[in-house]
Amino acid sequence: MRVTLYGPNSALCHSAEVVVRQTLKAAGADFQLETVRDFTPVHCTAPPEFAIDGNIVSYGHVPTPAEVLGWLERH
C-alpha cells in the first residue's frame, strides 16, 4: 500500500506522519510512506492530507490511530 502525505514542513504534518507511521507499523501493514512537501501541482485542500494508493483518506487534522486502522480495513 502506498501512503502519501501532502503538507508543508510543519509541526502538525510531522505529528500526523508519526501517528500514521507508528500505527501502520504496529498493525504489521505492508506500506510505503511518501512525503510530498512541494504539493503545488496537486490540489491539497487542507494539510496534512493523506492519500492511500492515490485516493484521499484524510485531510486537515492529525488522524487518530483508530482512524488509520480504519484505512486498513477499507484498502
All heavy atoms as a GROMACS GRO file, in nm:
protein
  576
    1MET      N    1   0.086  -0.117   0.000
    1MET     CA    2   0.000   0.000   0.000
    1MET      C    3   0.090   0.123   0.000
    1MET      O    4   0.188   0.129   0.073
    1MET     CB    5  -0.089  -0.008   0.124
    1MET     CG    6  -0.147   0.121   0.171
    1MET     SD    7  -0.266   0.108   0.306
    1MET     CE    8  -0.180   0.017   0.428
    2ARG      N    9   0.057   0.219  -0.083
    2ARG     CA   10   0.134   0.343  -0.091
    2ARG      C   11   0.056   0.453  -0.020
    2ARG      O   12  -0.055   0.488  -0.057
    2ARG     CB   13   0.156   0.382  -0.237
    2ARG     CG   14   0.258   0.496  -0.251
    2ARG     CD   15   0.276   0.538  -0.396
    2ARG     NE   16   0.173   0.636  -0.426
    2ARG     CZ   17   0.087   0.627  -0.527
    2ARG    NH1   18   0.088   0.525  -0.607
    2ARG    NH2   19  -0.005   0.720  -0.546
    3VAL      N   20   0.117   0.507   0.086
    3VAL     CA   21   0.057   0.614   0.164
    3VAL      C   22   0.134   0.742   0.132
    3VAL      O   23   0.257   0.744   0.140
    3VAL     CB   24   0.063   0.585   0.315
    3VAL    CG1   25  -0.001   0.698   0.394
    3VAL    CG2   26  -0.003   0.452   0.347
    4THR      N   27   0.063   0.847   0.096
    4THR     CA   28   0.127   0.974   0.063
    4THR      C   29   0.077   1.082   0.157
    4THR      O   30  -0.044   1.096   0.177
    4THR     CB   31   0.098   1.016  -0.082
    4THR    OG1   32   0.131   0.907  -0.170
    4THR    CG2   33   0.178   1.138  -0.121
    5LEU      N   34   0.170   1.156   0.214
    5LEU     CA   35   0.138   1.272   0.299
    5LEU      C   36   0.170   1.397   0.220
    5LEU      O   37   0.282   1.416   0.174
    5LEU     CB   38   0.223   1.269   0.427
    5LEU     CG   39   0.233   1.400   0.506
    5LEU    CD1   40   0.096   1.446   0.554
    5LEU    CD2   41   0.328   1.384   0.623
    6TYR      N   42   0.068   1.481   0.202
    6TYR     CA   43   0.086   1.610   0.137
    6TYR      C   44   0.079   1.717   0.245
    6TYR      O   45  -0.017   1.722   0.321
    6TYR     CB   46  -0.025   1.637   0.034
    6TYR     CG   47  -0.029   1.539  -0.079
    6TYR    CD1   48  -0.120   1.434  -0.077
    6TYR    CD2   49   0.058   1.551  -0.186
    6TYR    CE1   50  -0.124   1.342  -0.181
    6TYR    CE2   51   0.055   1.459  -0.290
    6TYR     CZ   52  -0.037   1.356  -0.287
    6TYR     OH   53  -0.041   1.265  -0.389
    7GLY      N   54   0.180   1.800   0.252
    7GLY     CA   55   0.178   1.907   0.350
    7GLY      C   56   0.312   1.974   0.365
    7GLY      O   57   0.416   1.916   0.331
    8PRO      N   58   0.313   2.095   0.417
    8PRO     CA   59   0.438   2.167   0.436
    8PRO      C   60   0.518   2.106   0.550
    8PRO      O   61   0.470   2.018   0.621
    8PRO     CB   62   0.391   2.309   0.471
    8PRO     CG   63   0.259   2.288   0.536
    8PRO     CD   64   0.197   2.171   0.465
    9ASN      N   65   0.636   2.154   0.565
    9ASN     CA   66   0.725   2.105   0.671
    9ASN      C   67   0.686   2.172   0.802
    9ASN      O   68   0.758   2.256   0.853
    9ASN     CB   69   0.869   2.134   0.632
    9ASN     CG   70   0.968   2.056   0.712
    9ASN    OD1   71   0.932   1.964   0.784
    9ASN    ND2   72   1.094   2.092   0.702
   10SER      N   73   0.571   2.133   0.858
   10SER     CA   74   0.520   2.196   0.980
   10SER      C   75   0.511   2.094   1.093
   10SER      O   76   0.515   1.973   1.071
   10SER     CB   77   0.381   2.255   0.955
   10SER     OG   78   0.288   2.150   0.935
   11ALA      N   79   0.495   2.143   1.214
   11ALA     CA   80   0.482   2.056   1.330
   11ALA      C   81   0.359   1.967   1.319
   11ALA      O   82   0.362   1.849   1.356
   11ALA     CB   83   0.476   2.138   1.458
   12LEU      N   84   0.250   2.021   1.267
   12LEU     CA   85   0.127   1.943   1.250
   12LEU      C   86   0.148   1.827   1.154
   12LEU      O   87   0.106   1.714   1.180
   12LEU     CB   88   0.014   2.034   1.200
   12LEU     CG   89  -0.124   1.971   1.190
   12LEU    CD1   90  -0.176   1.932   1.328
   12LEU    CD2   91  -0.221   2.067   1.124
   13CYS      N   92   0.218   1.854   1.044
   13CYS     CA   93   0.245   1.749   0.947
   13CYS      C   94   0.338   1.643   1.004
   13CYS      O   95   0.319   1.524   0.980
   13CYS     CB   96   0.302   1.808   0.819
   13CYS     SG   97   0.180   1.901   0.724
   14HIS      N   98   0.437   1.686   1.080
   14HIS     CA   99   0.528   1.589   1.143
   14HIS      C  100   0.453   1.501   1.242
   14HIS      O  101   0.474   1.379   1.246
   14HIS     CB  102   0.644   1.660   1.213
   14HIS     CG  103   0.745   1.715   1.119
   14HIS    ND1  104   0.830   1.634   1.045
   14HIS    CD2  105   0.776   1.842   1.086
   14HIS    CE1  106   0.908   1.711   0.969
   14HIS    NE2  107   0.876   1.837   0.993
   15SER      N  108   0.364   1.559   1.321
   15SER     CA  109   0.285   1.481   1.416
   15SER      C  110   0.198   1.380   1.345
   15SER      O  111   0.187   1.264   1.387
   15SER     CB  112   0.196   1.574   1.500
   15SER     OG  113   0.273   1.658   1.580
   16ALA      N  114   0.135   1.422   1.237
   16ALA     CA  115   0.050   1.333   1.159
   16ALA      C  116   0.132   1.218   1.100
   16ALA      O  117   0.088   1.102   1.105
   16ALA     CB  118  -0.020   1.412   1.048
   17GLU      N  119   0.248   1.249   1.050
   17GLU     CA  120   0.334   1.145   0.992
   17GLU      C  121   0.374   1.041   1.097
   17GLU      O  122   0.371   0.921   1.072
   17GLU     CB  123   0.459   1.208   0.932
   17GLU     CG  124   0.552   1.107   0.868
   17GLU     CD  125   0.673   1.171   0.803
   17GLU    OE1  126   0.686   1.295   0.804
   17GLU    OE2  127   0.757   1.095   0.752
   18VAL      N  128   0.408   1.086   1.217
   18VAL     CA  129   0.447   0.994   1.324
   18VAL      C  130   0.332   0.901   1.361
   18VAL      O  131   0.350   0.780   1.374
   18VAL     CB  132   0.497   1.073   1.448
   18VAL    CG1  133   0.509   0.983   1.570
   18VAL    CG2  134   0.630   1.141   1.418
   19VAL      N  135   0.213   0.957   1.378
   19VAL     CA  136   0.096   0.875   1.413
   19VAL      C  137   0.070   0.770   1.306
   19VAL      O  138   0.050   0.651   1.337
   19VAL     CB  139  -0.029   0.963   1.434
   19VAL    CG1  140  -0.155   0.878   1.444
   19VAL    CG2  141  -0.015   1.050   1.557
   20VAL      N  142   0.070   0.810   1.182
   20VAL     CA  143   0.040   0.717   1.072
   20VAL      C  144   0.148   0.610   1.062
   20VAL      O  145   0.118   0.490   1.055
   20VAL     CB  146   0.023   0.793   0.939
   20VAL    CG1  147   0.017   0.697   0.822
   20VAL    CG2  148  -0.101   0.879   0.945
   21ARG      N  149   0.273   0.650   1.064
   21ARG     CA  150   0.383   0.554   1.052
   21ARG      C  151   0.380   0.453   1.167
   21ARG      O  152   0.389   0.332   1.146
   21ARG     CB  153   0.518   0.627   1.048
   21ARG     CG  154   0.637   0.535   1.021
   21ARG     CD  155   0.768   0.611   1.016
   21ARG     NE  156   0.771   0.717   0.919
   21ARG     CZ  157   0.798   0.702   0.790
   21ARG    NH1  158   0.824   0.581   0.743
   21ARG    NH2  159   0.801   0.805   0.709
   22GLN      N  160   0.368   0.501   1.290
   22GLN     CA  161   0.368   0.411   1.406
   22GLN      C  162   0.248   0.317   1.406
   22GLN      O  163   0.260   0.199   1.438
   22GLN     CB  164   0.373   0.491   1.536
   22GLN     CG  165   0.506   0.557   1.562
   22GLN     CD  166   0.508   0.640   1.689
   22GLN    OE1  167   0.405   0.670   1.748
   22GLN    NE2  168   0.628   0.678   1.731
   23THR      N  169   0.132   0.369   1.370
   23THR     CA  170   0.011   0.287   1.370
   23THR      C  171   0.018   0.178   1.264
   23THR      O  172  -0.014   0.061   1.290
   23THR     CB  173  -0.115   0.374   1.348
   23THR    OG1  174  -0.119   0.474   1.451
   23THR    CG2  175  -0.241   0.291   1.353
   24LEU      N  176   0.060   0.213   1.143
   24LEU     CA  177   0.069   0.114   1.036
   24LEU      C  178   0.176   0.009   1.068
   24LEU      O  179   0.156  -0.110   1.043
   24LEU     CB  180   0.099   0.182   0.903
   24LEU     CG  181  -0.014   0.268   0.846
   24LEU    CD1  182   0.031   0.338   0.718
   24LEU    CD2  183  -0.139   0.185   0.820
   25LYS      N  184   0.287   0.054   1.123
   25LYS     CA  185   0.394  -0.040   1.159
   25LYS      C  186   0.346  -0.136   1.268
   25LYS      O  187   0.369  -0.257   1.259
   25LYS     CB  188   0.517   0.037   1.205
   25LYS     CG  189   0.639  -0.049   1.220
   25LYS     CD  190   0.762   0.036   1.248
   25LYS     CE  191   0.885  -0.053   1.253
   25LYS     NZ  192   1.007   0.024   1.269
   26ALA      N  193   0.279  -0.084   1.371
   26ALA     CA  194   0.229  -0.168   1.480
   26ALA      C  195   0.125  -0.268   1.431
   26ALA      O  196   0.113  -0.378   1.485
   26ALA     CB  197   0.169  -0.081   1.591
   27ALA      N  198   0.050  -0.231   1.327
   27ALA     CA  199  -0.052  -0.320   1.272
   27ALA      C  200   0.007  -0.424   1.177
   27ALA      O  201  -0.064  -0.512   1.131
   27ALA     CB  202  -0.158  -0.238   1.199
   28GLY      N  203   0.136  -0.410   1.148
   28GLY     CA  204   0.201  -0.505   1.058
   28GLY      C  205   0.166  -0.484   0.912
   28GLY      O  206   0.180  -0.576   0.831
   29ALA      N  207   0.124  -0.364   0.878
   29ALA     CA  208   0.084  -0.334   0.740
   29ALA      C  209   0.207  -0.325   0.649
   29ALA      O  210   0.313  -0.280   0.690
   29ALA     CB  211   0.008  -0.203   0.735
   30ASP      N  212   0.190  -0.368   0.526
   30ASP     CA  213   0.294  -0.356   0.424
   30ASP      C  214   0.267  -0.222   0.354
   30ASP      O  215   0.171  -0.211   0.277
   30ASP     CB  216   0.285  -0.472   0.326
   30ASP     CG  217   0.393  -0.465   0.220
   30ASP    OD1  218   0.497  -0.401   0.244
   30ASP    OD2  219   0.373  -0.525   0.112
   31PHE      N  220   0.350  -0.122   0.385
   31PHE     CA  221   0.324   0.012   0.331
   31PHE      C  222   0.453   0.084   0.299
   31PHE      O  223   0.559   0.051   0.351
   31PHE     CB  224   0.243   0.095   0.431
   31PHE     CG  225   0.320   0.136   0.554
   31PHE    CD1  226   0.377   0.262   0.562
   31PHE    CD2  227   0.337   0.050   0.661
   31PHE    CE1  228   0.450   0.300   0.674
   31PHE    CE2  229   0.408   0.086   0.773
   31PHE     CZ  230   0.465   0.213   0.780
   32GLN      N  231   0.440   0.183   0.212
   32GLN     CA  232   0.547   0.278   0.182
   32GLN      C  233   0.488   0.416   0.209
   32GLN      O  234   0.380   0.447   0.158
   32GLN     CB  235   0.590   0.271   0.036
   32GLN     CG  236   0.652   0.140  -0.003
   32GLN     CD  237   0.678   0.136  -0.152
   32GLN    OE1  238   0.598   0.183  -0.232
   32GLN    NE2  239   0.791   0.080  -0.190
   33LEU      N  240   0.556   0.496   0.291
   33LEU     CA  241   0.507   0.630   0.322
   33LEU      C  242   0.593   0.731   0.248
   33LEU      O  243   0.714   0.738   0.268
   33LEU     CB  244   0.511   0.657   0.472
   33LEU     CG  245   0.463   0.794   0.517
   33LEU    CD1  246   0.317   0.816   0.480
   33LEU    CD2  247   0.480   0.810   0.667
   34GLU      N  248   0.529   0.806   0.162
   34GLU     CA  249   0.595   0.911   0.084
   34GLU      C  250   0.548   1.045   0.136
   34GLU      O  251   0.429   1.064   0.161
   34GLU     CB  252   0.558   0.896  -0.064
   34GLU     CG  253   0.606   1.010  -0.150
   34GLU     CD  254   0.550   1.003  -0.291
   34GLU    OE1  255   0.448   0.935  -0.314
   34GLU    OE2  256   0.608   1.069  -0.378
   35THR      N  257   0.640   1.137   0.154
   35THR     CA  258   0.605   1.272   0.198
   35THR      C  259   0.628   1.369   0.085
   35THR      O  260   0.736   1.375   0.028
   35THR     CB  261   0.691   1.312   0.320
   35THR    OG1  262   0.674   1.215   0.422
   35THR    CG2  263   0.650   1.448   0.373
   36VAL      N  264   0.525   1.446   0.050
   36VAL     CA  265   0.534   1.543  -0.057
   36VAL      C  266   0.520   1.682   0.005
   36VAL      O  267   0.412   1.720   0.050
   36VAL     CB  268   0.424   1.521  -0.163
   36VAL    CG1  269   0.432   1.627  -0.272
   36VAL    CG2  270   0.434   1.381  -0.221
   37ARG      N  271   0.632   1.752   0.014
   37ARG     CA  272   0.632   1.886   0.073
   37ARG      C  273   0.598   1.992  -0.030
   37ARG      O  274   0.539   2.093   0.001
   37ARG     CB  275   0.769   1.916   0.135
   37ARG     CG  276   0.810   1.820   0.243
   37ARG     CD  277   0.730   1.840   0.367
   37ARG     NE  278   0.779   1.750   0.472
   37ARG     CZ  279   0.704   1.698   0.565
   37ARG    NH1  280   0.576   1.726   0.568
   37ARG    NH2  281   0.754   1.618   0.654
   38ASP      N  282   0.638   1.968  -0.156
   38ASP     CA  283   0.608   2.063  -0.263
   38ASP      C  284   0.485   2.010  -0.337
   38ASP      O  285   0.495   1.937  -0.434
   38ASP     CB  286   0.726   2.075  -0.359
   38ASP     CG  287   0.699   2.170  -0.474
   38ASP    OD1  288   0.608   2.254  -0.463
   38ASP    OD2  289   0.770   2.161  -0.576
   39PHE      N  290   0.367   2.045  -0.284
   39PHE     CA  291   0.244   1.988  -0.339
   39PHE      C  292   0.169   2.086  -0.427
   39PHE      O  293   0.050   2.072  -0.448
   39PHE     CB  294   0.154   1.937  -0.225
   39PHE     CG  295   0.128   2.038  -0.117
   39PHE    CD1  296   0.022   2.125  -0.126
   39PHE    CD2  297   0.211   2.045  -0.006
   39PHE    CE1  298  -0.002   2.218  -0.026
   39PHE    CE2  299   0.187   2.137   0.094
   39PHE     CZ  300   0.081   2.224   0.083
   40THR      N  301   0.237   2.185  -0.481
   40THR     CA  302   0.174   2.284  -0.567
   40THR      C  303   0.101   2.221  -0.686
   40THR      O  304  -0.012   2.259  -0.714
   40THR     CB  305   0.277   2.387  -0.616
   40THR    OG1  306   0.343   2.442  -0.503
   40THR    CG2  307   0.213   2.497  -0.696
   41PRO      N  308   0.161   2.122  -0.754
   41PRO     CA  309   0.091   2.063  -0.868
   41PRO      C  310  -0.032   1.981  -0.828
   41PRO      O  311  -0.118   1.954  -0.909
   41PRO     CB  312   0.194   1.971  -0.933
   41PRO     CG  313   0.324   2.002  -0.869
   41PRO     CD  314   0.296   2.071  -0.740
   42VAL      N  315  -0.040   1.944  -0.703
   42VAL     CA  316  -0.151   1.862  -0.655
   42VAL      C  317  -0.245   1.952  -0.578
   42VAL      O  318  -0.203   2.036  -0.501
   42VAL     CB  319  -0.097   1.749  -0.563
   42VAL    CG1  320  -0.211   1.666  -0.510
   42VAL    CG2  321   0.004   1.664  -0.637
   43HIS      N  322  -0.373   1.931  -0.594
   43HIS     CA  323  -0.471   2.011  -0.521
   43HIS      C  324  -0.480   1.958  -0.378
   43HIS      O  325  -0.535   1.852  -0.353
   43HIS     CB  326  -0.606   2.002  -0.590
   43HIS     CG  327  -0.708   2.094  -0.531
   43HIS    ND1  328  -0.723   2.118  -0.397
   43HIS    CD2  329  -0.802   2.171  -0.590
   43HIS    CE1  330  -0.820   2.202  -0.376
   43HIS    NE2  331  -0.870   2.236  -0.493
   44CYS      N  332  -0.427   2.033  -0.285
   44CYS     CA  333  -0.428   1.994  -0.143
   44CYS      C  334  -0.514   2.097  -0.070
   44CYS      O  335  -0.475   2.213  -0.057
   44CYS     CB  336  -0.286   1.992  -0.088
   44CYS     SG  337  -0.274   1.945   0.084
   45THR      N  338  -0.630   2.055  -0.022
   45THR     CA  339  -0.724   2.150   0.037
   45THR      C  340  -0.686   2.194   0.178
   45THR      O  341  -0.696   2.310   0.211
   45THR     CB  342  -0.866   2.090   0.041
   45THR    OG1  343  -0.861   1.966   0.111
   45THR    CG2  344  -0.920   2.069  -0.098
   46ALA      N  345  -0.643   2.100   0.261
   46ALA     CA  346  -0.611   2.134   0.400
   46ALA      C  347  -0.508   2.035   0.454
   46ALA      O  348  -0.544   1.925   0.494
   46ALA     CB  349  -0.737   2.131   0.485
   47PRO      N  350  -0.382   2.074   0.451
   47PRO     CA  351  -0.279   1.983   0.502
   47PRO      C  352  -0.289   1.968   0.653
   47PRO      O  353  -0.342   2.055   0.720
   47PRO     CB  354  -0.148   2.049   0.461
   47PRO     CG  355  -0.181   2.192   0.434
   47PRO     CD  356  -0.326   2.198   0.401
   48PRO      N  357  -0.244   1.858   0.708
   48PRO     CA  358  -0.187   1.743   0.638
   48PRO      C  359  -0.296   1.662   0.569
   48PRO      O  360  -0.404   1.643   0.623
   48PRO     CB  361  -0.121   1.661   0.748
   48PRO     CG  362  -0.199   1.696   0.871
   48PRO     CD  363  -0.244   1.838   0.853
   49GLU      N  364  -0.264   1.620   0.448
   49GLU     CA  365  -0.358   1.542   0.369
   49GLU      C  366  -0.294   1.408   0.338
   49GLU      O  367  -0.178   1.402   0.299
   49GLU     CB  368  -0.389   1.618   0.239
   49GLU     CG  369  -0.496   1.556   0.155
   49GLU     CD  370  -0.540   1.651   0.045
   49GLU    OE1  371  -0.608   1.750   0.074
   49GLU    OE2  372  -0.503   1.626  -0.071
   50PHE      N  373  -0.369   1.300   0.358
   50PHE     CA  374  -0.317   1.166   0.332
   50PHE      C  375  -0.395   1.100   0.219
   50PHE      O  376  -0.516   1.113   0.211
   50PHE     CB  377  -0.329   1.077   0.457
   50PHE     CG  378  -0.227   1.108   0.561
   50PHE    CD1  379  -0.257   1.195   0.664
   50PHE    CD2  380  -0.100   1.052   0.557
   50PHE    CE1  381  -0.164   1.226   0.761
   50PHE    CE2  382  -0.006   1.082   0.653
   50PHE     CZ  383  -0.037   1.169   0.756
   51ALA      N  384  -0.320   1.029   0.135
   51ALA     CA  385  -0.380   0.950   0.028
   51ALA      C  386  -0.328   0.808   0.038
   51ALA      O  387  -0.212   0.787   0.075
   51ALA     CB  388  -0.345   1.008  -0.108
   52ILE      N  389  -0.412   0.713   0.009
   52ILE     CA  390  -0.371   0.574   0.000
   52ILE      C  391  -0.394   0.530  -0.143
   52ILE      O  392  -0.507   0.538  -0.194
   52ILE     CB  393  -0.449   0.484   0.097
   52ILE    CG1  394  -0.413   0.522   0.240
   52ILE    CG2  395  -0.417   0.337   0.071
   52ILE    CD1  396  -0.479   0.437   0.346
   53ASP      N  397  -0.285   0.488  -0.206
   53ASP     CA  398  -0.288   0.446  -0.346
   53ASP      C  399  -0.360   0.549  -0.434
   53ASP      O  400  -0.438   0.515  -0.521
   53ASP     CB  401  -0.353   0.308  -0.359
   53ASP     CG  402  -0.273   0.200  -0.287
   53ASP    OD1  403  -0.150   0.214  -0.277
   53ASP    OD2  404  -0.334   0.102  -0.240
   54GLY      N  405  -0.335   0.677  -0.404
   54GLY     CA  406  -0.389   0.786  -0.485
   54GLY      C  407  -0.525   0.838  -0.443
   54GLY      O  408  -0.573   0.937  -0.499
   55ASN      N  409  -0.590   0.776  -0.346
   55ASN     CA  410  -0.722   0.820  -0.301
   55ASN      C  411  -0.710   0.892  -0.167
   55ASN      O  412  -0.658   0.835  -0.071
   55ASN     CB  413  -0.816   0.699  -0.284
   55ASN     CG  414  -0.838   0.627  -0.415
   55ASN    OD1  415  -0.874   0.688  -0.514
   55ASN    ND2  416  -0.816   0.497  -0.416
   56ILE      N  417  -0.762   1.014  -0.160
   56ILE     CA  418  -0.756   1.092  -0.036
   56ILE      C  419  -0.840   1.025   0.071
   56ILE      O  420  -0.957   0.992   0.049
   56ILE     CB  421  -0.806   1.237  -0.059
   56ILE    CG1  422  -0.723   1.306  -0.169
   56ILE    CG2  423  -0.802   1.318   0.071
   56ILE    CD1  424  -0.575   1.317  -0.140
   57VAL      N  425  -0.779   1.004   0.189
   57VAL     CA  426  -0.850   0.940   0.300
   57VAL      C  427  -0.863   1.031   0.422
   57VAL      O  428  -0.946   1.004   0.509
   57VAL     CB  429  -0.782   0.807   0.341
   57VAL    CG1  430  -0.793   0.704   0.230
   57VAL    CG2  431  -0.637   0.828   0.382
   58SER      N  432  -0.784   1.138   0.428
   58SER     CA  433  -0.789   1.226   0.544
   58SER      C  434  -0.725   1.359   0.509
   58SER      O  435  -0.630   1.364   0.430
   58SER     CB  436  -0.712   1.162   0.661
   58SER     OG  437  -0.706   1.248   0.772
   59TYR      N  438  -0.778   1.467   0.568
   59TYR     CA  439  -0.715   1.598   0.548
   59TYR      C  440  -0.754   1.693   0.660
   59TYR      O  441  -0.858   1.677   0.724
   59TYR     CB  442  -0.751   1.658   0.412
   59TYR     CG  443  -0.899   1.680   0.390
   59TYR    CD1  444  -0.959   1.799   0.425
   59TYR    CD2  445  -0.977   1.581   0.334
   59TYR    CE1  446  -1.094   1.819   0.406
   59TYR    CE2  447  -1.112   1.599   0.313
   59TYR     CZ  448  -1.170   1.719   0.349
   59TYR     OH  449  -1.304   1.739   0.330
   60GLY      N  450  -0.666   1.786   0.688
   60GLY     CA  451  -0.695   1.895   0.780
   60GLY      C  452  -0.676   1.867   0.928
   60GLY      O  453  -0.702   1.953   1.009
   61HIS      N  454  -0.629   1.746   0.963
   61HIS     CA  455  -0.609   1.715   1.105
   61HIS      C  456  -0.510   1.600   1.119
   61HIS      O  457  -0.479   1.531   1.022
   61HIS     CB  458  -0.741   1.678   1.172
   61HIS     CG  459  -0.799   1.549   1.124
   61HIS    ND1  460  -0.865   1.536   1.004
   61HIS    CD2  461  -0.798   1.426   1.179
   61HIS    CE1  462  -0.903   1.411   0.988
   61HIS    NE2  463  -0.863   1.341   1.094
   62VAL      N  464  -0.463   1.579   1.241
   62VAL     CA  465  -0.379   1.463   1.271
   62VAL      C  466  -0.473   1.346   1.294
   62VAL      O  467  -0.556   1.350   1.386
   62VAL     CB  468  -0.292   1.488   1.396
   62VAL    CG1  469  -0.213   1.363   1.432
   62VAL    CG2  470  -0.198   1.606   1.374
   63PRO      N  471  -0.463   1.241   1.212
   63PRO     CA  472  -0.555   1.129   1.229
   63PRO      C  473  -0.525   1.052   1.358
   63PRO      O  474  -0.410   1.046   1.403
   63PRO     CB  475  -0.528   1.042   1.106
   63PRO     CG  476  -0.392   1.080   1.062
   63PRO     CD  477  -0.372   1.222   1.101
   64THR      N  478  -0.628   0.994   1.415
   64THR     CA  479  -0.610   0.911   1.533
   64THR      C  480  -0.566   0.771   1.488
   64THR      O  481  -0.589   0.733   1.372
   64THR     CB  482  -0.742   0.898   1.612
   64THR    OG1  483  -0.837   0.828   1.529
   64THR    CG2  484  -0.796   1.034   1.653
   65PRO      N  485  -0.505   0.695   1.579
   65PRO     CA  486  -0.471   0.557   1.542
   65PRO      C  487  -0.593   0.477   1.496
   65PRO      O  488  -0.584   0.399   1.400
   65PRO     CB  489  -0.411   0.500   1.671
   65PRO     CG  490  -0.349   0.620   1.737
   65PRO     CD  491  -0.447   0.731   1.708
   66ALA      N  492  -0.708   0.497   1.559
   66ALA     CA  493  -0.830   0.427   1.518
   66ALA      C  494  -0.869   0.463   1.374
   66ALA      O  495  -0.912   0.376   1.297
   66ALA     CB  496  -0.945   0.459   1.614
   67GLU      N  497  -0.853   0.589   1.339
   67GLU     CA  498  -0.884   0.632   1.203
   67GLU      C  499  -0.790   0.565   1.103
   67GLU      O  500  -0.833   0.517   0.997
   67GLU     CB  501  -0.873   0.784   1.192
   67GLU     CG  502  -0.912   0.840   1.059
   67GLU     CD  503  -0.904   0.992   1.052
   67GLU    OE1  504  -0.876   1.058   1.153
   67GLU    OE2  505  -0.925   1.045   0.941
   68VAL      N  506  -0.662   0.559   1.136
   68VAL     CA  507  -0.564   0.496   1.047
   68VAL      C  508  -0.595   0.348   1.030
   68VAL      O  509  -0.588   0.295   0.919
   68VAL     CB  510  -0.420   0.517   1.102
   68VAL    CG1  511  -0.318   0.444   1.016
   68VAL    CG2  512  -0.386   0.666   1.108
   69LEU      N  513  -0.633   0.280   1.138
   69LEU     CA  514  -0.670   0.139   1.127
   69LEU      C  515  -0.793   0.121   1.039
   69LEU      O  516  -0.806   0.021   0.968
   69LEU     CB  517  -0.693   0.080   1.266
   69LEU     CG  518  -0.567   0.069   1.353
   69LEU    CD1  519  -0.603   0.022   1.493
   69LEU    CD2  520  -0.463  -0.021   1.289
   70GLY      N  521  -0.882   0.219   1.041
   70GLY     CA  522  -0.998   0.216   0.952
   70GLY      C  523  -0.956   0.222   0.806
   70GLY      O  524  -1.022   0.160   0.720
   71TRP      N  525  -0.850   0.294   0.777
   71TRP     CA  526  -0.799   0.299   0.640
   71TRP      C  527  -0.759   0.159   0.595
   71TRP      O  528  -0.783   0.121   0.480
   71TRP     CB  529  -0.678   0.390   0.627
   71TRP     CG  530  -0.696   0.533   0.667
   71TRP    CD1  531  -0.813   0.599   0.690
   71TRP    CD2  532  -0.593   0.628   0.690
   71TRP    NE1  533  -0.787   0.729   0.726
   71TRP    CE2  534  -0.652   0.749   0.726
   71TRP    CE3  535  -0.455   0.622   0.683
   71TRP    CZ2  536  -0.580   0.863   0.757
   71TRP    CZ3  537  -0.381   0.736   0.712
   71TRP    CH2  538  -0.444   0.855   0.748
   72LEU      N  539  -0.697   0.086   0.686
   72LEU     CA  540  -0.653  -0.050   0.652
   72LEU      C  541  -0.770  -0.140   0.617
   72LEU      O  542  -0.761  -0.222   0.525
   72LEU     CB  543  -0.575  -0.112   0.769
   72LEU     CG  544  -0.436  -0.057   0.796
   72LEU    CD1  545  -0.377  -0.123   0.919
   72LEU    CD2  546  -0.346  -0.077   0.676
   73GLU      N  547  -0.879  -0.125   0.689
   73GLU     CA  548  -0.997  -0.206   0.662
   73GLU      C  549  -1.057  -0.177   0.525
   73GLU      O  550  -1.112  -0.266   0.462
   73GLU     CB  551  -1.102  -0.183   0.771
   73GLU     CG  552  -1.060  -0.234   0.908
   73GLU     CD  553  -1.158  -0.197   1.017
   73GLU    OE1  554  -1.267  -0.143   0.986
   73GLU    OE2  555  -1.126  -0.223   1.133
   74ARG      N  556  -1.048  -0.052   0.482
   74ARG     CA  557  -1.106  -0.013   0.354
   74ARG      C  558  -1.013  -0.038   0.235
   74ARG      O  559  -1.059  -0.035   0.122
   74ARG     CB  560  -1.147   0.134   0.358
   74ARG     CG  561  -1.263   0.160   0.451
   74ARG     CD  562  -1.316   0.302   0.439
   74ARG     NE  563  -1.217   0.406   0.461
   74ARG     CZ  564  -1.191   0.464   0.577
   74ARG    NH1  565  -1.257   0.428   0.685
   74ARG    NH2  566  -1.101   0.559   0.586
   75HIS      N  567  -0.883  -0.054   0.260
   75HIS     CA  568  -0.789  -0.069   0.148
   75HIS      C  569  -0.717  -0.199   0.156
   75HIS      O  570  -0.648  -0.244   0.225
   75HIS     CB  571  -0.692   0.048   0.144
   75HIS     CG  572  -0.759   0.177   0.112
   75HIS    ND1  573  -0.806   0.208  -0.012
   75HIS    CD2  574  -0.793   0.281   0.190
   75HIS    CE1  575  -0.862   0.327  -0.008
   75HIS    NE2  576  -0.857   0.373   0.112
   0.00000   0.00000   0.00000
